[in-house]
Amino acid sequence: MPASLVISAPASGVGKTTLTLALARAWRNRGLNVQCFKSGPDYIDPAFHAAATGRASVNVDSWAMDRGAIAHLVSRGADADVVLAEGSMGLFDGVAARGVSGTGATADIAEMLGWPVVLVIDPSGQAQTAAAIAAGLRDYRPGLRLAGVVLNRVASPRHEALVRHALNDVGIAVFGALPRHAEINLPKRHLGLVQAEEQAEIGKLIDEAARFVAEHVDLDAVLRSAAAWSLQPAANGINVTPPGQRIALARDAAFSFVYPHMLEAWRAAGAEISTFSPLADETPDANADVCWLPGGYPELHAGKIAANDRFRGGLCAFAETRPVHGECGGYMVLGAGLTDADGLRHEMTGLLGLETSFAKRRMHLGYRLAALAAPMPGHQAGARLRGHEFHYSTILAQPDMPLAVVHDATGAVIAETGSRRGHATGTFFHLIAEDR
């Protein structure tokens, strides 16, 4: 049975990803098979997990997925020696209203699966208070087991001794303390970490993180604190219908935000996926019966997309007879124009009338529940879809017919309704699962 742990923290930006990658690579270097998961709707971290372990990682989400779907997804770790689930935000951070099986908090996954939590604590600017925070997290929710903590960004040996002593007094194990070490910081941009496939040196960064963590953390003690996880039978798989039998999927640095479980569910249902690169001026496979443009960073490549006439013309020709759907960045590219951060407007494909701008950035973040007013690829009118929205673009115009009535996690109706025109549809939210 795999030894299983959840890596979490009191807040974002504390070092969860770095510790997860370092532990995964360090144990892999010892000859162990390591399986990672990501709690919550993050498109970027699973690719880093795969780089560290050599095994595909997927998202598990208690707001959008039921227990059966989560059990199905984590069953891929049954043959591993170690399972690590990386949390998102703080341990208990989720939404106020419960979704399918929880609020989306990392604690939901830890409690549901019975996996102990290793906390990453950054005690910068504090000492004994770090122990109070850790003890508060340990005691906040019955049924959750805290295995221990790893201290990150410790200022000095004296600082470490103060924090260790305080944690010992409240009965919390300290597995190690990491001094500040800028060399293993992972590059970031406005939607999170720079994607793994964009970093030629990612393997060296992970190796350095593993070496550094192995020097300062008792890897054996961490492993002993893990739960011997007994796999529970999965009642069902993820509830996702493929958008078509033969799917042309845009895939490059501008179009890369697609959840791994979605692609796996499409393939498991018998769909065939062919990829093409809009940035390389490629067109969708002529034999495909649907085209899907996922999110990504089109704002960083808007000039190139606008200049790639072969891609734009080929997509428009495809849309004359077959469905084309875009999510978030893909939705923006289906629109009429995209204004970049410098205020320069770039002409997009014009399949929809959407106009978006990054000149005045405003974050849009949160879970979404959409009731389709019209069909979109894979889903009929009336279907209820669960997803997540995260972008900084502003809508300047959204003139087409709305695709859905969209609510946030509190039940409030939001303006990002998506659009439909002819065979083209688009949404700002990324689909996670269909509501059962």
ChimeraX attribute file (.defattr): number of C-alpha atoms within 10 A of each C-alpha:
attribute: neighborCount
match mode: 1-to-1
recipient: residues
	/A:1	15
	/A:2	21
	/A:3	20
	/A:4	28
	/A:5	28
	/A:6	31
	/A:7	27
	/A:8	31
	/A:9	28
	/A:10	20
	/A:11	17
	/A:12	15
	/A:13	13
	/A:14	21
	/A:15	22
	/A:16	25
	/A:17	23
	/A:18	19
	/A:19	22
	/A:20	26
	/A:21	26
	/A:22	25
	/A:23	26
	/A:24	27
	/A:25	27
	/A:26	25
	/A:27	20
	/A:28	19
	/A:29	13
	/A:30	8
	/A:31	10
	/A:32	15
	/A:33	20
	/A:34	27
	/A:35	29
	/A:36	32
	/A:37	24
	/A:38	25
	/A:39	27
	/A:40	23
	/A:41	24
	/A:42	21
	/A:43	21
	/A:44	21
	/A:45	26
	/A:46	24
	/A:47	18
	/A:48	24
	/A:49	30
	/A:50	20
	/A:51	20
	/A:52	27
	/A:53	22
	/A:54	17
	/A:55	18
	/A:56	18
	/A:57	26
	/A:58	29
	/A:59	24
	/A:60	29
	/A:61	28
	/A:62	25
	/A:63	25
	/A:64	29
	/A:65	25
	/A:66	22
	/A:67	21
	/A:68	16
	/A:69	21
	/A:70	24
	/A:71	22
	/A:72	18
	/A:73	20
	/A:74	22
	/A:75	15
	/A:76	18
	/A:77	23
	/A:78	16
	/A:79	13
	/A:80	18
	/A:81	18
	/A:82	25
	/A:83	28
	/A:84	25
	/A:85	27
	/A:86	27
	/A:87	30
	/A:88	28
	/A:89	19
	/A:90	20
	/A:91	22
	/A:92	21
	/A:93	18
	/A:94	23
	/A:95	17
	/A:96	11
	/A:97	13
	/A:98	16
	/A:99	20
	/A:100	16
	/A:101	18
	/A:102	23
	/A:103	21
	/A:104	28
	/A:105	23
	/A:106	30
	/A:107	29
	/A:108	22
	/A:109	24
	/A:110	25
	/A:111	16
	/A:112	16
	/A:113	21
	/A:114	19
	/A:115	26
	/A:116	22
	/A:117	31
	/A:118	25
	/A:119	28
	/A:120	24
	/A:121	24
	/A:122	22
	/A:123	21
	/A:124	13
	/A:125	10
	/A:126	12
	/A:127	21
	/A:128	15
	/A:129	14
	/A:130	21
	/A:131	25
	/A:132	14
	/A:133	14
	/A:134	22
	/A:135	16
	/A:136	12
	/A:137	18
	/A:138	19
	/A:139	12
	/A:140	11
	/A:141	12
	/A:142	8
	/A:143	13
	/A:144	20
	/A:145	18
	/A:146	22
	/A:147	24
	/A:148	22
	/A:149	25
	/A:150	24
	/A:151	25
	/A:152	22
	/A:153	18
	/A:154	22
	/A:155	14
	/A:156	11
	/A:157	10
	/A:158	11
	/A:159	16
	/A:160	20
	/A:161	14
	/A:162	15
	/A:163	22
	/A:164	23
	/A:165	16
	/A:166	17
	/A:167	24
	/A:168	12
	/A:169	11
	/A:170	12
	/A:171	12
	/A:172	19
	/A:173	19
	/A:174	22
	/A:175	21
	/A:176	22
	/A:177	25
	/A:178	20
	/A:179	17
	/A:180	13
	/A:181	12
	/A:182	8
	/A:183	9
	/A:184	17
	/A:185	12
	/A:186	18
	/A:187	11
	/A:188	10
	/A:189	8
	/A:190	10
	/A:191	16
	/A:192	14
	/A:193	14
	/A:194	15
	/A:195	23
	/A:196	20
	/A:197	15
	/A:198	10
	/A:199	12
	/A:200	9
	/A:201	10
	/A:202	17
	/A:203	15
	/A:204	11
	/A:205	20
	/A:206	26
	/A:207	18
	/A:208	17
	/A:209	24
	/A:210	25
	/A:211	15
	/A:212	17
	/A:213	23
	/A:214	17
	/A:215	13
	/A:216	15
	/A:217	18
	/A:218	15
	/A:219	16
	/A:220	11
	/A:221	15
	/A:222	20
	/A:223	16
	/A:224	11
	/A:225	19
	/A:226	21
	/A:227	21
	/A:228	17
	/A:229	18
	/A:230	13
	/A:231	16
	/A:232	13
	/A:233	10
	/A:234	15
	/A:235	11
	/A:236	14
	/A:237	17
	/A:238	20
	/A:239	16
	/A:240	21
	/A:241	17
	/A:242	22
	/A:243	20
	/A:244	20
	/A:245	17
	/A:246	19
	/A:247	23
	/A:248	24
	/A:249	24
	/A:250	25
	/A:251	21
	/A:252	19
	/A:253	18
	/A:254	23
	/A:255	25
	/A:256	21
	/A:257	23
	/A:258	21
	/A:259	20
	/A:260	15
	/A:261	19
	/A:262	20
	/A:263	17
	/A:264	16
	/A:265	17
	/A:266	20
	/A:267	14
	/A:268	13
	/A:269	13
	/A:270	13
	/A:271	17
	/A:272	16
	/A:273	19
	/A:274	15
	/A:275	17
	/A:276	19
	/A:277	17
	/A:278	24
	/A:279	21
	/A:280	13
	/A:281	17
	/A:282	18
	/A:283	22
	/A:284	24
	/A:285	20
	/A:286	11
	/A:287	10
	/A:288	18
	/A:289	18
	/A:290	27
	/A:291	29
	/A:292	26
	/A:293	28
	/A:294	26
	/A:295	28
	/A:296	24
	/A:297	20
	/A:298	22
	/A:299	21
	/A:300	13
	/A:301	14
	/A:302	22
	/A:303	18
	/A:304	15
	/A:305	24
	/A:306	19
	/A:307	15
	/A:308	16
	/A:309	15
	/A:310	15
	/A:311	22
	/A:312	23
	/A:313	14
	/A:314	17
	/A:315	21
	/A:316	20
	/A:317	14
	/A:318	21
	/A:319	18
	/A:320	13
	/A:321	12
	/A:322	16
	/A:323	19
	/A:324	29
	/A:325	24
	/A:326	27
	/A:327	26
	/A:328	27
	/A:329	27
	/A:330	26
	/A:331	28
	/A:332	30
	/A:333	31
	/A:334	30
	/A:335	25
	/A:336	20
	/A:337	24
	/A:338	30
	/A:339	22
	/A:340	22
	/A:341	15
	/A:342	10
	/A:343	12
	/A:344	13
	/A:345	20
	/A:346	21
	/A:347	17
	/A:348	24
	/A:349	22
	/A:350	16
	/A:351	24
	/A:352	26
	/A:353	21
	/A:354	24
	/A:355	24
	/A:356	24
	/A:357	25
	/A:358	20
	/A:359	17
	/A:360	13
	/A:361	13
	/A:362	12
	/A:363	13
	/A:364	15
	/A:365	13
	/A:366	16
	/A:367	24
	/A:368	27
	/A:369	26
	/A:370	26
	/A:371	20
	/A:372	21
	/A:373	18
	/A:374	17
	/A:375	15
	/A:376	21
	/A:377	19
	/A:378	13
	/A:379	17
	/A:380	13
	/A:381	13
	/A:382	14
	/A:383	19
	/A:384	20
	/A:385	24
	/A:386	26
	/A:387	22
	/A:388	22
	/A:389	21
	/A:390	18
	/A:391	21
	/A:392	18
	/A:393	25
	/A:394	18
	/A:395	15
	/A:396	13
	/A:397	14
	/A:398	19
	/A:399	13
	/A:400	14
	/A:401	16
	/A:402	21
	/A:403	23
	/A:404	26
	/A:405	18
	/A:406	25
	/A:407	19
	/A:408	19
	/A:409	21
	/A:410	13
	/A:411	11
	/A:412	11
	/A:413	15
	/A:414	11
	/A:415	12
	/A:416	20
	/A:417	23
	/A:418	25
	/A:419	26
	/A:420	24
	/A:421	15
	/A:422	13
	/A:423	19
	/A:424	23
	/A:425	27
	/A:426	32
	/A:427	26
	/A:428	25
	/A:429	30
	/A:430	25
	/A:431	22
	/A:432	26
	/A:433	21
	/A:434	19
	/A:435	19
	/A:436	11
